[in-house]
Amino acid sequence: MDRNSNRVHVGEISRTETFSAAHRLNSMKLSPAENLDIFGKCNHLNGHGHNYKVKVTLKGPIDPITGIVVNLQDLKLAMQEVIGRLDHKNLDKDVEYFHERVSSAENIAVYIWNELLQTSQLSGASLLHKVKVHETDKNSVVYRGESVISS
């Protein structure tokens, strides 16, 4: 709060973690030819790997007593718990969530978002603002928890 008002300032705080994993971009709903056409070399039968970088951002009021939005140790522990389930795994074979979903960077971001909300440190937290997944230095995706009704 400002000294002269009832205003509480809002801040964003982020943490970055990394993990390595293999995957294959392949949809069970498409033919082999369609998969190859859409995903190209990323559809290789034996898959391929990445060194992913994940940046999670929380947004909320800055506590007037502590001066922080959240204890970064809590965010660190939550991220390590979730990312530990992905690190050095074949996402398609080792992570149940991807047994019926394409292990795209977009779906990885959604998975991380959903799993973070289940951790004891962030469960029910309305502070989760965005998850950014860097699949390569040039390719990244941001997910903010939004969804739409599909046809």
C-alpha positions in Angstrom: 0.0 0.0 0.0 1.1 3.5 -0.6 1.4 5.5 2.5 -1.2 7.9 1.4 -3.7 5.6 -0.2 -5.3 2.1 0.0 -3.4 1.1 -3.2 -1.7 -2.3 -3.2 0.9 -2.6 -5.9 0.9 -5.6 -8.2 4.0 -7.3 -9.4 5.1 -10.2 -11.6 7.8 -12.6 -10.5 9.4 -15.3 -12.7 11.6 -18.3 -12.3 13.3 -20.3 -15.0 14.2 -24.0 -14.9 15.4 -26.4 -17.5 14.9 -30.0 -18.5 15.9 -32.4 -21.3 13.4 -34.8 -22.9 12.7 -36.7 -26.1 9.5 -36.7 -28.0 7.9 -37.3 -31.4 5.4 -35.0 -33.0 2.8 -37.4 -34.1 -1.0 -37.4 -33.9 -3.0 -40.6 -33.7 -5.8 -38.8 -35.4 -3.8 -38.3 -38.6 -2.4 -40.6 -41.2 1.3 -41.3 -41.4 1.4 -39.1 -44.5 -0.5 -36.2 -42.8 1.8 -36.4 -39.8 4.9 -36.3 -42.0 3.4 -33.4 -44.0 2.6 -31.4 -40.9 5.5 -32.2 -38.6 8.3 -33.0 -41.1 11.5 -34.2 -39.5 10.0 -33.8 -36.0 7.8 -36.8 -36.9 10.8 -39.1 -37.2 9.9 -42.6 -36.1 12.6 -42.6 -33.4 11.8 -39.2 -32.1 14.3 -36.4 -31.2 15.2 -34.5 -28.1 15.4 -30.9 -26.8 16.9 -29.0 -23.9 13.8 -27.2 -22.8 13.7 -23.9 -20.8 10.6 -23.2 -18.8 9.8 -19.7 -17.4 6.9 -19.5 -14.9 5.5 -16.1 -14.0 3.3 -15.4 -11.0 1.3 -12.1 -10.7 -0.2 -10.7 -7.6 -0.2 -8.1 -4.9 3.1 -7.1 -3.4 2.8 -7.8 0.3 3.3 -4.5 2.2 5.1 -6.2 5.0 7.4 -8.7 3.2 7.7 -6.7 0.0 7.3 -9.8 -2.1 4.5 -11.4 -4.3 5.4 -14.9 -3.2 8.3 -16.7 -1.6 10.5 -17.7 -4.6 11.5 -20.9 -2.7 7.8 -22.1 -3.1 7.9 -21.4 -6.8 11.2 -23.2 -7.1 10.0 -26.3 -5.3 6.8 -26.4 -7.3 8.6 -26.1 -10.6 11.2 -28.7 -9.7 8.4 -31.2 -8.7 6.6 -30.8 -12.0 9.6 -30.6 -14.3 11.2 -33.5 -12.5 8.4 -35.7 -14.0 9.6 -34.6 -17.5 13.3 -34.5 -17.2 15.2 -37.2 -19.1 12.0 -38.8 -20.2 10.5 -39.8 -23.5 7.4 -37.6 -23.1 5.3 -39.8 -25.4 6.1 -43.0 -23.6 6.9 -42.0 -20.0 4.3 -39.3 -19.3 0.7 -40.5 -19.3 -0.6 -37.0 -20.2 1.0 -37.4 -23.6 -0.2 -40.9 -24.4 -3.2 -39.4 -26.2 -1.9 -35.9 -26.9 0.8 -34.6 -29.3 3.8 -33.6 -27.1 4.1 -30.2 -28.7 5.5 -27.2 -26.9 2.0 -25.9 -26.6 0.8 -29.1 -24.9 3.9 -29.2 -22.7 3.0 -25.7 -21.4 -0.6 -26.7 -20.7 0.7 -29.8 -18.8 3.1 -27.7 -16.7 0.4 -25.1 -15.9 -2.1 -27.8 -14.8 0.4 -29.7 -12.8 1.7 -26.6 -11.1 -1.8 -25.9 -9.8 -1.8 -29.3 -8.2 1.4 -28.8 -6.2 1.2 -28.1 -2.5 3.0 -24.8 -3.0 0.7 -23.4 -5.6 -2.5 -25.4 -5.3 -5.5 -23.2 -5.8 -3.2 -20.2 -6.3 -4.7 -17.5 -8.5 -1.2 -16.1 -8.8 -0.2 -18.3 -11.8 0.0 -15.9 -14.7 1.9 -17.6 -17.5 4.1 -20.5 -18.5 6.6 -20.0 -21.3 8.3 -23.0 -22.8 11.4 -22.6 -25.0 11.7 -25.7 -27.1 14.8 -24.2 -28.9 16.5 -20.8 -28.7 14.3 -19.7 -31.6 10.9 -21.4 -30.8 8.8 -20.8 -27.7 5.2 -20.8 -26.6 3.3 -19.0 -23.9 0.3 -20.4 -22.1 -1.8 -18.3 -19.7 -4.5 -20.8 -18.7 -6.9 -19.8 -21.3 -9.2 -22.1 -23.2 -12.0 -21.9 -25.7 -14.9 -24.2 -26.7 -13.9 -26.2 -29.7 -16.3 -27.2 -32.4 
